[in-house]
Amino acid sequence: MALDPDQTSVDSITLFVALLCSCIVIGHLLEKNRWFNESITALAIGLCSGIIILLTTEGKRSHILVFNEELFFIYLLPPIIFNAGFQVKKKQFFRNFAMIILFGAVGTLISFVIVSIGTMQLFKKLDIGFLDIGDYLAIGAIFSATDSVCTLQVLNQDETPLLYSIVFGEGVVNDATSIVLFNAIQKFDLSHITSRIFIEFIGNFLYFFITSTLLGVGVGLISAYIIKKLYIGRHSTDREVALMILMAYLSYMMAELFNLSSILTVFFCGIVMSHYTWHNVTESSRITTKHAFATLSFISEIFIFLYVGMDALDIEKWKIVSKSPGTSAGVSSILLGLVLVGRAASVFPLSFISNLFKRLQYGGQGSCEVLCLWHLLIISLLDRGIHNCVEIP
């Protein structure tokens, strides 16, 4: 006799699958007419679905609306980051690698410092309880991260290759830098900062960054070696595709196991696998993997935007806000203002510095592309601000 399934889980899965189908269909129709892109459509559908769930169930099924961090980091994020590395135009990416590191790493550090110091000075004027220096630095690390997903959806790799590669690369390096910073902050007692602790902090940051990259490169090279040596003369599309997917996921989980930056690891694993492993498989496997990774990434992205839209109606978050609406509004305003200042303080000076060493003359785009970069980073920033407001009570 078959066991009775957990009805709650079945209901949740059925709901999300149906909503995903709706997001894809409605999003395609709206994007075709150039009204909204699929990300905004998914957010709107998620928000409307959350309202309907609250009204029809009288709050009894509100647990469906709670954002699950484990689901996000373990299942949804890996396909997106890996596909980003797998599909990236490597020539453009590495040609502008210095500029990407400048915006992604140095720019993030500038934003991190401004947000941390700003919250340290301004939060003391609000009644939000005691926060030590580690808490302020953690806030700086979290809010120095940006999200370029929506920005990249309005760009075309072929029409603006320089701008696309910079925004895309900056987003990946920015996320990795923020996570590495956050992990490094958690490892140290920052209540008494000395020169030794500061040096150890910098060393730990570099260790996380370098080892995460090397782990991704190593797993990618191992996958290429295994496929090349074990399947000579008897290639199997099923085995090749399965091995590539599993090795990619293995790199992410190994980074989590060793407390490294899983985003950086799986991203560089994707780059290496697209350059070496992909060329060692059969033609049918190449087509299959390319579309399989793109499909998994697409579904994960839509699911995340849908989930974030529903999470905006999490009852527990609104209960916290309702207890002190003035303080919540003050905190949100301060954080938004500091993030804007931090981004401005990083993008404009770094754009000026990069122009001193390299004139931007790709297809007549020139210096006005830097201005476009600033505006697009603002859009990306606001997009990230929405995510932070939803995810962090």
LUMKOLMI-548202 format. One line per field, with one value per residue (C-alpha): residue in three letters; z negated, x, y. Coordinates in steps of 0.25 Angstrom, whole numbers, plus 5000, padded with zeros to 4 digits. Each point is the difference from the previous one (the first is absolute). Layout:
BEGIN
code: c(ALA, ...) .
up: c(Z, ...) .
east: c(X, ...) .
north: c(Y, ...) .
% end
This chain:
BEGIN
code: c(MET, ALA, LEU, ASP, PRO, ASP, GLN, THR, SER, VAL, ASP, SER, ILE, THR, LEU, PHE, VAL, ALA, LEU, LEU, CYS, SER, CYS, ILE, VAL, ILE, GLY, HIS, LEU, LEU, GLU, LYS, ASN, ARG, TRP, PHE, ASN, GLU, SER, ILE, THR, ALA, LEU, ALA, ILE, GLY, LEU, CYS, SER, GLY, ILE, ILE, ILE, LEU, LEU, THR, THR, GLU, GLY, LYS, ARG, SER, HIS, ILE, LEU, VAL, PHE, ASN, GLU, GLU, LEU, PHE, PHE, ILE, TYR, LEU, LEU, PRO, PRO, ILE, ILE, PHE, ASN, ALA, GLY, PHE, GLN, VAL, LYS, LYS, LYS, GLN, PHE, PHE, ARG, ASN, PHE, ALA, MET, ILE, ILE, LEU, PHE, GLY, ALA, VAL, GLY, THR, LEU, ILE, SER, PHE, VAL, ILE, VAL, SER, ILE, GLY, THR, MET, GLN, LEU, PHE, LYS, LYS, LEU, ASP, ILE, GLY, PHE, LEU, ASP, ILE, GLY, ASP, TYR, LEU, ALA, ILE, GLY, ALA, ILE, PHE, SER, ALA, THR, ASP, SER, VAL, CYS, THR, LEU, GLN, VAL, LEU, ASN, GLN, ASP, GLU, THR, PRO, LEU, LEU, TYR, SER, ILE, VAL, PHE, GLY, GLU, GLY, VAL, VAL, ASN, ASP, ALA, THR, SER, ILE, VAL, LEU, PHE, ASN, ALA, ILE, GLN, LYS, PHE, ASP, LEU, SER, HIS, ILE, THR, SER, ARG, ILE, PHE, ILE, GLU, PHE, ILE, GLY, ASN, PHE, LEU, TYR, PHE, PHE, ILE, THR, SER, THR, LEU, LEU, GLY, VAL, GLY, VAL, GLY, LEU, ILE, SER, ALA, TYR, ILE, ILE, LYS, LYS, LEU, TYR, ILE, GLY, ARG, HIS, SER, THR, ASP, ARG, GLU, VAL, ALA, LEU, MET, ILE, LEU, MET, ALA, TYR, LEU, SER, TYR, MET, MET, ALA, GLU, LEU, PHE, ASN, LEU, SER, SER, ILE, LEU, THR, VAL, PHE, PHE, CYS, GLY, ILE, VAL, MET, SER, HIS, TYR, THR, TRP, HIS, ASN, VAL, THR, GLU, SER, SER, ARG, ILE, THR, THR, LYS, HIS, ALA, PHE, ALA, THR, LEU, SER, PHE, ILE, SER, GLU, ILE, PHE, ILE, PHE, LEU, TYR, VAL, GLY, MET, ASP, ALA, LEU, ASP, ILE, GLU, LYS, TRP, LYS, ILE, VAL, SER, LYS, SER, PRO, GLY, THR, SER, ALA, GLY, VAL, SER, SER, ILE, LEU, LEU, GLY, LEU, VAL, LEU, VAL, GLY, ARG, ALA, ALA, SER, VAL, PHE, PRO, LEU, SER, PHE, ILE, SER, ASN, LEU, PHE, LYS, ARG, LEU, GLN, TYR, GLY, GLY, GLN, GLY, SER, CYS, GLU, VAL, LEU, CYS, LEU, TRP, HIS, LEU, LEU, ILE, ILE, SER, LEU, LEU, ASP, ARG, GLY, ILE, HIS, ASN, CYS, VAL, GLU, ILE, PRO) .
up: c(5000, 5004, 4989, 5000, 5005, 4992, 5005, 4996, 5009, 5011, 5000, 4999, 5012, 5008, 4998, 5003, 5013, 5005, 4997, 5007, 5012, 4999, 4999, 5012, 5009, 4995, 4999, 5014, 5005, 4992, 5004, 5015, 4999, 4993, 4988, 4989, 4999, 4995, 4986, 4997, 5005, 4990, 4989, 5003, 5001, 4987, 4993, 5005, 4996, 4986, 4998, 5006, 4990, 4988, 5003, 5004, 4988, 4990, 4997, 4998, 5011, 4998, 4999, 5015, 5001, 4991, 5008, 4998, 4999, 5002, 5012, 5006, 4997, 5002, 5012, 5007, 5000, 5006, 5014, 5002, 4996, 5007, 5013, 4999, 5001, 5010, 5010, 4998, 5012, 4994, 5010, 4996, 4985, 4999, 5009, 4990, 4987, 4994, 5001, 4995, 4988, 4998, 4999, 4994, 4989, 4997, 5003, 4990, 4989, 5002, 4999, 4988, 4992, 5003, 4996, 4988, 4995, 5003, 4993, 4988, 4999, 5004, 4993, 4987, 5001, 5002, 4989, 5006, 4989, 4998, 5012, 4999, 5010, 5006, 5003, 5007, 5009, 5003, 5004, 5009, 5006, 5003, 5006, 5008, 5009, 5013, 5009, 5015, 5005, 5004, 5006, 5008, 5006, 5007, 5006, 5012, 5000, 5015, 5001, 4987, 4997, 4991, 4992, 4998, 4996, 4990, 4994, 5000, 4995, 4989, 4995, 4998, 4994, 4991, 4995, 4997, 4993, 4991, 4996, 4998, 4991, 4992, 4998, 4995, 4991, 4993, 4997, 4992, 4987, 5005, 4987, 4998, 5014, 5000, 5011, 4999, 5001, 5012, 5007, 4997, 5005, 5014, 5000, 4998, 5010, 5011, 4995, 5003, 5013, 5006, 4994, 5005, 5014, 5000, 4995, 5012, 5010, 4994, 5000, 5015, 5004, 4993, 5008, 5013, 4997, 4995, 5013, 5009, 4994, 4996, 5012, 5012, 5011, 4992, 4997, 4994, 5000, 4988, 4992, 5005, 4997, 4986, 4997, 5004, 4992, 4987, 5001, 5001, 4988, 4992, 5002, 4993, 4989, 4997, 4999, 4990, 4993, 4998, 4997, 5013, 5009, 5008, 5010, 5004, 5000, 5009, 5009, 5004, 5001, 5010, 5008, 5000, 5003, 5012, 5005, 4998, 4996, 5010, 5012, 4995, 5001, 5013, 5008, 4995, 4985, 5004, 5004, 4989, 4989, 5006, 4999, 4987, 4992, 5007, 4996, 4986, 4998, 5006, 4992, 4987, 5003, 5003, 4987, 4992, 5005, 4997, 4986, 4997, 5004, 4991, 4989, 4999, 4994, 4989, 4987, 4990, 5007, 5000, 4986, 4997, 5008, 4994, 4986, 5004, 5014, 4998, 4996, 5012, 5010, 4994, 5001, 5014, 5004, 4994, 5007, 5013, 5000, 4995, 5011, 5011, 4994, 5000, 5014, 5005, 4992, 5007, 5014, 5003, 4995, 5005, 5014, 5000, 4996, 5010, 5011, 4996, 5004, 5011, 5009, 5002, 5016, 5003, 5012, 4997, 4986, 4994, 4987, 5001, 4997, 4986, 4998, 5005, 4990, 4989, 5003, 5002, 4987, 4993, 5006, 4995, 4986, 4999, 5004, 4989, 4990, 5003, 4997, 4987, 4995, 5003, 4994, 4988, 4989) .
east: c(5000, 5006, 5003, 4991, 5008, 5001, 4988, 5007, 5012, 4992, 4991, 5012, 5007, 4988, 4998, 5014, 5000, 4987, 5005, 5013, 4993, 4991, 5013, 5006, 4987, 4996, 5014, 5003, 4987, 5004, 5014, 4996, 4992, 5011, 4992, 5007, 5012, 4998, 5006, 4991, 4988, 5004, 5001, 4986, 4994, 5007, 4995, 4986, 5000, 5005, 4988, 4990, 5006, 4999, 4986, 4995, 5006, 4999, 5015, 5000, 5009, 5009, 5012, 5000, 5004, 5012, 5013, 5009, 5014, 5005, 4991, 5006, 5015, 5000, 4991, 4997, 5012, 5010, 4994, 4999, 5015, 5005, 4993, 5005, 5014, 4997, 4993, 5009, 5008, 5014, 5008, 4992, 5000, 5015, 5003, 4993, 5004, 5008, 4988, 4991, 5009, 5001, 4985, 4996, 5010, 5006, 4986, 4994, 5010, 4998, 4985, 5002, 5008, 4990, 4988, 5007, 5004, 4987, 4992, 5009, 4998, 4985, 4994, 5004, 4990, 4989, 4995, 5003, 5008, 5014, 5009, 5015, 5010, 4999, 4985, 5003, 5010, 4991, 4989, 5011, 5004, 4985, 4996, 5012, 4995, 4992, 4992, 5002, 4989, 4990, 5011, 5005, 4986, 5000, 5014, 5004, 5014, 5002, 4996, 5007, 5011, 5008, 4989, 4994, 5013, 5003, 4986, 4999, 5014, 4999, 4987, 5007, 5013, 4991, 4992, 5012, 5007, 4988, 4999, 5015, 5000, 4988, 5006, 5013, 4993, 4993, 5014, 5006, 4997, 4999, 4997, 5015, 5006, 5015, 5010, 5002, 4985, 4999, 5012, 4993, 4987, 5006, 5008, 4987, 4993, 5011, 5000, 4985, 5001, 5012, 4996, 4985, 5005, 5011, 4989, 4991, 5011, 5005, 4986, 4998, 5014, 4997, 4987, 5006, 5011, 4990, 4991, 5012, 5007, 4989, 4990, 5010, 4993, 4987, 4994, 4986, 4992, 4993, 5012, 5007, 4989, 4998, 5014, 5001, 4988, 5004, 5015, 4995, 4991, 5011, 5009, 4989, 4998, 5015, 5001, 4989, 5007, 5013, 4993, 5005, 4993, 4991, 4995, 5015, 5003, 4988, 5002, 5014, 4997, 4990, 5010, 5010, 4990, 4995, 5014, 5006, 4989, 4990, 5010, 5002, 4986, 4992, 4992, 4987, 5005, 5005, 4986, 4993, 5009, 4999, 4985, 4999, 5008, 4993, 4986, 5004, 5005, 4987, 4991, 5008, 5000, 4985, 4998, 5008, 4993, 4986, 5005, 5005, 4987, 4992, 5010, 4996, 4987, 5007, 4991, 5012, 5008, 4988, 4997, 5015, 4998, 4986, 5006, 5009, 4996, 5008, 5013, 4998, 4998, 5012, 5009, 4996, 5002, 5014, 5004, 4994, 5008, 5013, 4999, 4998, 5011, 5009, 4997, 5003, 5013, 5005, 4995, 5003, 5015, 5003, 4994, 5010, 5011, 4997, 5000, 5014, 5005, 4991, 4991, 4987, 4999, 4992, 4991, 4998, 4995, 5011, 4999, 4984, 5000, 5006, 4988, 4991, 5007, 4997, 4985, 4999, 5007, 4990, 4989, 5007, 5002, 4985, 4997, 5009, 4994, 4986, 5007, 5006, 4987, 4993, 5010, 5005, 4990) .
north: c(5000, 5013, 5011, 5012, 5012, 5012, 5008, 5014, 4997, 4995, 5012, 5009, 4993, 5000, 5015, 5004, 4991, 5006, 5014, 4998, 4996, 5012, 5009, 4994, 5002, 5013, 5005, 4996, 5007, 5013, 5000, 4998, 5013, 5007, 5003, 4992, 4991, 4986, 5003, 5011, 4992, 4989, 5010, 5005, 4986, 4996, 5012, 4998, 4985, 5004, 5009, 4989, 4990, 5009, 5004, 4986, 4992, 5011, 4999, 4985, 4997, 5012, 4991, 4998, 5015, 4999, 5001, 4987, 5003, 4986, 4998, 5013, 4997, 4985, 4998, 5013, 5008, 4989, 4998, 5015, 5003, 4988, 5003, 5015, 4994, 4990, 5009, 5012, 5005, 4997, 5009, 5012, 4997, 4998, 5011, 5009, 4992, 5011, 5010, 4989, 4998, 5015, 5002, 4987, 4998, 5014, 5007, 4990, 5003, 5015, 4998, 4991, 5010, 5011, 4992, 4995, 5013, 5007, 4990, 5001, 5015, 5001, 4987, 5005, 5011, 4990, 4991, 4987, 4993, 4997, 4997, 4997, 5003, 4986, 5003, 5013, 4993, 4989, 5010, 5007, 4986, 4997, 5013, 5002, 4988, 5004, 4992, 5001, 4990, 5011, 5009, 4989, 4996, 5014, 4999, 4992, 4993, 5002, 5015, 5005, 4989, 5009, 5005, 4986, 4994, 5011, 4999, 4985, 4998, 5011, 4993, 4987, 5005, 5010, 4989, 4991, 5011, 5003, 4986, 4999, 5012, 4996, 4986, 5007, 5009, 4988, 4994, 5011, 5007, 5014, 5007, 5003, 5003, 5000, 5000, 4985, 4997, 5010, 4993, 4986, 5005, 5004, 4987, 4992, 5008, 4997, 4986, 4998, 5007, 4992, 4986, 5002, 5003, 4989, 4990, 5003, 4999, 4987, 4993, 5005, 4995, 4986, 4999, 5003, 4989, 4990, 5001, 5000, 4988, 4991, 5001, 5000, 4992, 4997, 5014, 5000, 5013, 4996, 4997, 5012, 5010, 4993, 5001, 5015, 5004, 4992, 5005, 5014, 4998, 4993, 5012, 5009, 4990, 4998, 5015, 5000, 4988, 5008, 5013, 5007, 5009, 4990, 5011, 5002, 4986, 4995, 5012, 4997, 4985, 5004, 5008, 4989, 4989, 5009, 5001, 4986, 4990, 5005, 4997, 4986, 4995, 4996, 5010, 4995, 5002, 5014, 5004, 4993, 5006, 5014, 5000, 4992, 5010, 5012, 4993, 4997, 5015, 5006, 4992, 5003, 5015, 5000, 4992, 5010, 5012, 4993, 4996, 5014, 5006, 4990, 5003, 5014, 4996, 4992, 5003, 4999, 5011, 5009, 4997, 5005, 5012, 5004, 5000, 5012, 5005, 5013, 4993, 4990, 5012, 5007, 4988, 4997, 5015, 5000, 4987, 5004, 5013, 4994, 4990, 5011, 5008, 4988, 4996, 5014, 5001, 4987, 5001, 5015, 5000, 4986, 5003, 5012, 4992, 4989, 5011, 5005, 4986, 4995, 5009, 4993, 4999, 4988, 5002, 5015, 4998, 5008, 5008, 5001, 4985, 5003, 5010, 4988, 4991, 5010, 5000, 4985, 4998, 5009, 4991, 4988, 5007, 5003, 4985, 4995, 5010, 4994, 4986, 5005, 5007, 4987, 4990, 5007, 5004) .
% end
